[in-house]
């Protein structure tokens, strides 16, 4: 989805996409984004991940690259 990422193959940093808690973004949160990967609760993972952004991702956060499922 991100042409810069596609060219380099690296995931973006949270700061690059303005990753933040979704306090005021009703309906827009990582858990409703097409790029969000749910945590594997069978392995006791509490945080998800993202196909665009690196690091652990909270389902109730959001970033500027959010895209509806």
CORVEN-V686374 format. One record per residue. SS is DSSP state (~ for helix, > for strand, _ for the rest). OMEGA is omega in radians with two decimals (999 if undefined). Layout:
ss = {SS;SS}
omega = {OMEGA;OMEGA}
This chain:
ss = {_;_;~;~;~;~;~;~;_;_;_;>;_;~;~;~;~;_;_;>;>;_;_;_;_;_;_;_;_;~;~;~;>;_;_;>;>;_;_;_;~;~;~;_;_;_;_;>;>;>;_;_;>;_;_;_;>;_;_;_;>;>;_;_;_;_;_;>;_}
omega = {-3.13;-3.05;3.11;3.12;-3.11;-3.11;-3.09;-3.12;-3.13;3.05;3.14;3.06;-3.13;-3.14;-3.13;-3.08;3.13;3.10;-3.07;3.02;-3.07;-3.06;-3.08;-3.09;-3.11;3.13;3.10;3.07;-3.07;-3.10;3.10;-3.11;-3.14;-3.09;-3.11;3.07;-3.09;3.09;3.10;-3.07;3.10;3.09;3.13;3.04;-3.10;-3.12;3.11;3.08;-3.08;3.12;-3.12;-3.01;-3.14;3.08;3.11;-3.07;3.09;-3.13;-3.11;3.04;3.10;3.03;-3.09;-3.13;-3.13;3.09;-3.09;3.07;999}
